[in-house]
Amino acid sequence: MTVAFDRTIFFNLVRPMFGGKLTQEQVDGMNFKLDVWCAKPWSDDLRWLAYPFATSKWETGSRMVPVREGFCETDAEARVYVKKHGYEYAKVDPVTGQVYYGRGDIQTTWASNYKTTTSKLALTGDDDLYWHPERMLDSSISARSMYMGMVEGWYRGDSKGRHTLARYFGSNNDPYNARDIINGDKTYTKSWMNGLNVGQYIAKDHEDFLEALDAAETVAVAPPPVEGGEPPPPEPQTVTVDITAPEGIRVIVNVNDESV
């Protein structure tokens, strides 16, 4: 059974979350993330898809595509941005000369997390994120690390274990505390958030995405296997061809290398 989503229904329902209008970038970003999920669903629980979508919306400033921290356009600008803010991960790595500031759909930071993602996704060569952190901006790498990292709990843990989607979306439903999967900033608030804190803001988006995904979900059922091995060949079809030839002309028609 293959899970799919009616994209028209989905985008009609999420459009109000983006001020009533979607850019092509937002549509492309969400379509790609849906494609990655549909190719290999990590769960049949759509909460496990809705929460990463809500996280991406928060971390990318609603762009829904992999971005650099501070929404900077270049690596040089991002390095200046994180250094200016005094973030600990703003330091240049003495081995690679890279700075492991936030990149991607979930703003992966720290060299250790770039190494973990490289290992978990079996990335090599020019895709090795420790040596080439800009590859975290690749849509496929970013989407897969978002889903797998949140499912497996790559990023954070506490005395109770790793912070995973299963921990917050199992028999319970806790989108507020699920923010701990990525960051411990759920209680932070900003003036433009209408009195909500980060955890509440993302939780609201999670519920809206979940509603859209529930409404848009469709299921394509594969045909049952044929007993006895290979399916029978298709029934032959008759093709009629009318040919009018001038007098004295003999017409020979070859079908499958045989004259008829």
C-alpha positions in Angstrom: 0.0 0.0 0.0 1.5 3.3 -1.1 0.6 6.5 0.7 0.1 9.6 -1.5 -1.4 13.1 -1.0 -3.7 15.1 -3.2 -1.5 18.2 -3.6 -4.4 20.5 -4.6 -6.2 19.7 -1.3 -3.1 20.0 0.7 -2.0 23.4 -0.7 -5.5 24.8 -0.5 -5.6 24.0 3.2 -2.1 25.2 4.1 -2.2 28.4 2.2 -3.8 30.4 5.1 -0.8 29.4 7.2 1.4 31.4 4.8 -0.7 34.6 4.7 -3.1 33.3 2.0 -0.5 33.1 -0.7 2.2 30.6 -1.5 5.4 31.4 -3.4 6.8 28.9 -6.0 9.7 28.3 -3.6 7.3 27.3 -0.8 5.3 25.0 -3.1 8.4 23.3 -4.5 9.9 22.9 -1.1 6.8 21.2 0.4 6.2 19.1 -2.7 9.8 17.8 -2.5 9.4 16.9 1.2 6.2 15.1 0.5 7.8 13.2 -2.3 10.6 12.1 0.0 8.2 10.9 2.6 5.9 9.1 0.1 8.9 7.3 -1.4 9.7 5.9 2.1 7.2 6.7 4.8 8.8 6.5 8.3 5.4 5.9 9.9 1.7 5.6 9.0 1.1 8.2 11.8 0.8 11.5 10.0 1.7 13.4 13.2 5.3 12.2 12.4 5.1 14.1 9.1 3.2 17.1 10.3 5.6 17.9 13.0 8.7 18.0 10.8 6.8 20.2 8.4 5.9 22.6 11.3 9.6 22.6 12.4 10.8 23.4 8.9 8.3 26.3 8.7 9.7 27.7 11.9 13.4 27.1 11.2 13.3 28.4 7.6 11.2 31.5 8.3 8.3 29.9 6.4 10.4 29.5 3.2 10.1 25.7 3.4 13.4 25.1 1.7 16.9 24.5 3.2 18.4 27.8 4.2 21.5 29.2 6.0 21.2 30.6 9.5 20.0 34.1 9.6 18.6 33.5 6.1 22.0 34.6 4.8 22.7 34.2 1.1 26.3 33.3 1.3 28.6 31.3 3.6 30.7 34.5 4.4 27.5 36.4 5.5 26.4 33.5 7.7 29.8 33.3 9.4 29.7 37.0 10.2 26.1 36.6 11.4 26.8 33.8 13.9 30.0 35.4 15.1 28.2 38.7 15.7 25.7 36.9 17.9 28.4 35.2 19.9 27.2 31.6 19.2 29.6 29.0 20.4 29.5 27.1 17.2 30.7 30.2 15.3 34.3 29.1 15.8 36.2 28.0 12.8 37.0 24.3 12.9 40.8 23.9 13.1 40.7 20.8 10.9 38.4 21.8 8.0 38.3 25.5 8.3 34.5 25.3 8.3 31.9 26.9 10.6 29.1 24.6 11.5 26.3 27.1 11.8 22.6 26.3 11.1 21.8 25.0 7.7 19.0 23.0 6.1 15.3 22.6 7.0 16.0 22.2 10.7 19.1 24.4 11.0 21.7 21.7 11.9 24.5 23.1 14.0 27.8 21.9 15.5 30.4 19.7 13.8 29.3 16.6 15.8 25.8 16.8 14.2 27.3 17.2 10.7 29.4 14.1 11.4 26.4 12.2 12.7 24.3 13.0 9.7 27.1 12.0 7.3 27.4 8.7 9.0 23.6 8.0 9.3 22.9 8.9 5.7 26.1 7.0 4.5 27.3 10.1 2.7 30.8 10.0 1.2 33.2 12.1 -0.9 31.8 15.6 -1.8 28.7 14.8 0.2 30.6 14.4 3.5 29.0 17.1 5.6 31.9 17.5 7.9 34.1 18.6 5.1 31.4 20.0 2.9 28.7 21.5 5.2 27.1 23.5 2.4 25.7 20.1 1.2 23.2 20.4 4.1 21.5 22.9 1.8 20.8 20.1 -0.7 17.0 19.4 -0.6 17.4 15.6 -0.5 20.1 15.5 2.2 18.2 18.1 4.2 14.8 16.3 4.0 16.2 12.9 4.8 18.2 14.2 7.8 15.1 16.0 9.1 12.9 12.9 9.0 15.5 10.4 10.1 17.0 12.7 12.7 13.7 13.3 14.3 12.6 9.7 14.1 15.9 8.3 15.6 16.6 11.2 18.0 20.0 12.3 16.6 20.1 15.7 18.1 19.2 15.8 21.8 18.5 13.6 24.8 17.9 13.7 28.5 17.7 11.3 31.5 14.7 9.7 29.9 16.4 8.9 26.6 16.6 10.5 23.2 14.1 13.1 22.0 12.3 11.3 19.2 8.9 11.6 17.4 7.8 8.4 19.0 8.4 9.9 22.4 5.9 12.7 21.8 3.6 11.2 19.2 2.8 7.7 20.4 -0.1 6.9 22.6 0.3 10.5 23.8 0.1 13.7 21.7 2.5 16.4 22.8 3.5 18.8 20.0 4.5 21.4 22.6 7.2 19.4 24.2 8.2 17.8 20.9 10.2 21.0 20.3 12.9 19.3 22.5 13.7 17.0 19.6 15.5 19.9 17.9 16.0 22.7 20.4 15.5 23.5 24.1 13.9 26.9 23.3 10.2 26.1 23.6 9.6 28.7 26.3 11.2 31.6 24.3 8.9 34.2 22.9 9.1 37.1 20.5 7.0 40.2 20.2 5.4 39.2 16.8 4.2 35.8 18.1 0.9 37.1 19.6 1.7 36.0 23.1 2.8 32.5 22.1 6.1 30.9 22.9 8.2 28.9 20.4 6.7 25.6 21.5 3.1 26.8 21.3 3.7 28.5 17.9 5.2 25.3 16.3 2.5 23.2 17.9 -0.2 25.3 16.3 1.4 24.9 12.9 1.7 21.1 13.6 -2.0 20.9 14.1 -2.7 22.9 10.9 -0.4 20.7 8.8 -1.9 17.6 10.3 -5.4 18.7 9.3 -4.2 19.3 5.8 -2.4 16.0 5.5 -5.3 14.1 6.9 -7.6 15.6 4.4 -5.2 15.2 1.4 -4.1 11.6 2.1 -5.0 9.1 -0.5 -4.0 5.4 -0.8 -3.0 3.7 -4.0 -3.3 -0.1 -3.6 -1.0 -2.2 -5.7 -2.8 -5.0 -7.7 -2.7 -8.4 -6.0 0.0 -10.8 -7.1 -0.8 -13.4 -9.8 -0.9 -16.9 -8.7 1.6 -19.2 -10.3 4.3 -16.6 -11.0 4.4 -14.2 -13.9 1.2 -12.6 -15.1 -0.2 -13.8 -18.4 0.7 -11.9 -21.6 -1.9 -9.3 -22.7 -4.5 -10.3 -25.1 -3.5 -9.6 -28.7 -5.1 -6.6 -30.3 -6.2 -6.2 -33.9 -5.0 -3.2 -35.8 -6.7 -2.5 -39.2 -4.7 -0.5 -41.7 -6.4 0.7 -45.0 -4.0 1.1 -47.9 -4.9 2.4 -51.4 -2.1 1.6 -53.9 -1.9 2.7 -57.5 -2.6 0.1 -60.2 0.4 -2.1 -60.8 1.9 -1.6 -57.3 2.1 -4.6 -55.0 2.1 -3.8 -51.3 3.9 -6.1 -48.8 3.4 -5.5 -45.1 5.8 -6.9 -42.6 4.5 -7.5 -39.1 7.1 -8.8 -36.5 9.5 -9.6 -39.4 6.8 -11.7 -41.2 5.0 -10.8 -44.4 1.2 -10.8 -44.2 
